Amino acid sequence: MHANKEFKMTDADYSFISKTVYDECGIVLSHQKKDMVYSRLARRIRALNLSDFATYLVYLQDNKDQEFADFINAITTNLTYFFREPHHFDFLKNTIVPQMKQNHRLDKRVRIWSAGCSTGMEPYSIAMSTIKSFPKDWDFKILATDLDTNVLSTAKAGIYQGDSVAGIDNELLQTYFLHDAQGERYKAKDNLKKLITFKQLNLLEPWPMKGPFDVIFCRNVVIYFDLVTKNKLFERYAQMLRPDGYLILGHSETLSRDVSAFKALGGTIYQKV
């Protein structure tokens, strides 16, 4: 394989990459992902002016502090858009929000976590779905985390190209974004941004936050994990949720029967039991 390609990548190189990514992030890279991994890491090899994958992997081990974030950022996929899987946001607004208002009528403290937030479109969609529901004196916050530092800087800036905001209806767009007509860009307004805290987090390492959360969105994140890793993660989410809290997964993800902490409500929405 890769005989005609720019850089040599042996099976041993690929095995090393797969093992490293799995050990550090729990992400499973099957043999089918070899071409994708090649094209993404080839950019790093070019940028560093190295000759092949073997040389790059030696460089990675010798310069882990500097290079490892770029290595992981290159491999992890970031496909996202505003109000992706809209039924989740309808459920949040129509079912979960009234429950949160009832649950927190005394302490007025609401917490939502967007785990694997990518470039921020999910937490901004959560914010737009909930911002009008809670009075100013409520302590309402959204935590948004991702492994990839590059996408987090985009999320924090809250600036998106015109074609990226297609999923937002006009009224919301005008209410919560500033339009730069010359650059065809949209910037999230401060009232939306101040609800969200963006942090870098590896889901497989210790979590600094205490919880409890009312809702955890973890959509299109665990598709890369094996079953053992997924189950461990779901058990940790259960510990982080309040007794009747919700876990929302991506459309192609399900909880296995081994995870007893949740009941399925349909549409990849689960409630802690």
Summary of the structure (lengths in Angstrom):
residues: 273
radius of gyration: 20.3
end to end distance: 49.4
largest distance: 66.4
contacts: 786
relative contact order: 0.12
helix: 46%
strand: 21%
